[in-house]
Structures are given as structure tokens and as C-alpha cells.
């Protein structure tokens, strides 16, 4: 029963890469391992941070987000590993 509740909660989570153009969301979770994600945490991409999707490159990768007063560009594969609350 607990597993089914967790599964529903996980399926309700959206990925940062699925955010609509101009929409804002709050970061829910980021991966805890890897040099790339250490760098992102150092740049302020932490759980609870508000992010806004600004634009995507013409072919859809990379993606640009506004957070904490600056613009951050991420690869789509990086943005897919970050969960958000709309």
C-alpha cells in the first residue's frame, strides 16, 4: 500500500524539461550525485528554488531557465532528471 502511494506521488511529479514556455515552477528534487549536479547546486539550483522556462534552442536542446536573477542553460537530458512542482 505504501509503495502504491509513492508510485502515485512519483508519477504526479513533472520533469523540468516538460515545463511550458514562460511557465514557472518550484524545484522539487535534483539528483544527489555527479559532478554536473554538484555544479548546478553550487549555482543555486536547489529544492525549493523557483525557475521559469525562458526559451529553447531551435532544435529543442539546450533549454534556458531563469532563476535567482540569472539565466541558466541546461541540456535536455539534465533537465529531465530534475523534478518540479508546478
C-alpha positions as CSV (number, residue, x, y, z in Angstrom):
1,X,0.0,0.0,0.0
2,X,2.8,2.4,0.8
3,X,4.5,1.6,-2.5
4,X,1.4,2.5,-4.4
5,X,1.2,5.9,-2.7
6,X,4.8,6.5,-3.5
7,X,4.3,5.4,-7.1
8,X,1.3,7.9,-7.5
9,X,3.4,10.7,-6.0
10,X,6.3,9.9,-8.3
11,X,4.0,9.9,-11.4
12,X,2.5,13.2,-10.4
13,X,5.9,14.8,-10.4
14,X,6.8,16.7,-13.5
15,X,10.2,17.0,-15.1
16,X,11.9,20.4,-15.6
17,X,12.2,19.5,-19.3
18,X,8.4,19.4,-19.6
19,X,7.7,22.9,-18.3
20,X,5.8,25.1,-20.8
21,X,7.4,28.1,-22.3
22,X,7.0,31.1,-19.9
23,X,5.8,28.9,-17.1
24,X,7.2,28.9,-13.6
25,X,7.7,26.0,-11.1
26,X,9.4,25.2,-7.9
27,X,12.3,22.6,-8.0
28,X,11.2,19.6,-6.0
29,X,14.2,17.3,-6.3
30,X,17.6,17.1,-8.0
31,X,19.9,14.1,-8.3
32,X,22.3,13.9,-5.4
33,X,25.3,12.5,-7.3
34,X,27.6,13.5,-10.1
35,X,29.9,16.4,-10.9
36,X,27.3,18.1,-13.1
37,X,24.7,18.2,-10.3
38,X,27.3,19.4,-7.8
39,X,27.9,22.4,-10.1
40,X,24.2,23.0,-10.5
41,X,23.7,23.1,-6.8
42,X,26.6,25.5,-6.4
43,X,24.9,27.7,-9.0
44,X,21.7,27.8,-6.9
45,X,19.5,25.1,-8.4
46,X,18.3,23.7,-5.1
47,X,15.0,22.1,-4.0
48,X,12.5,25.0,-3.3
49,X,14.0,27.3,-5.9
50,X,11.6,29.0,-8.3
51,X,12.5,28.6,-12.0
52,X,10.9,30.0,-15.2
53,X,11.3,28.4,-18.6
54,X,12.6,31.2,-20.9
55,X,13.4,29.5,-24.2
56,X,14.7,26.5,-26.1
57,X,17.2,26.3,-28.9
58,X,15.8,25.9,-32.4
59,X,16.3,22.1,-32.3
60,X,14.9,21.9,-28.7
61,X,18.2,21.4,-26.9
62,X,19.6,23.2,-24.8
63,X,16.9,24.8,-22.6
64,X,17.2,28.2,-20.8
65,X,15.7,28.9,-17.4
66,X,15.6,32.0,-15.2
67,X,16.3,31.5,-11.5
68,X,17.7,33.7,-8.7
69,X,18.1,36.7,-11.1
70,X,20.2,35.0,-13.8
71,X,19.8,32.7,-16.8
72,X,20.9,29.0,-16.6
73,X,21.2,26.9,-19.7
74,X,20.8,23.1,-19.3
75,X,20.9,20.2,-21.7
76,X,17.5,18.5,-22.1
77,X,18.9,15.2,-20.5
78,X,19.9,17.2,-17.4
79,X,16.5,18.9,-17.1
80,X,14.8,15.5,-17.4
81,X,16.5,14.4,-14.2
82,X,15.1,17.4,-12.2
83,X,11.6,17.1,-10.8
84,X,9.3,20.1,-10.2
85,X,6.1,21.2,-8.6
86,X,4.1,23.4,-10.9
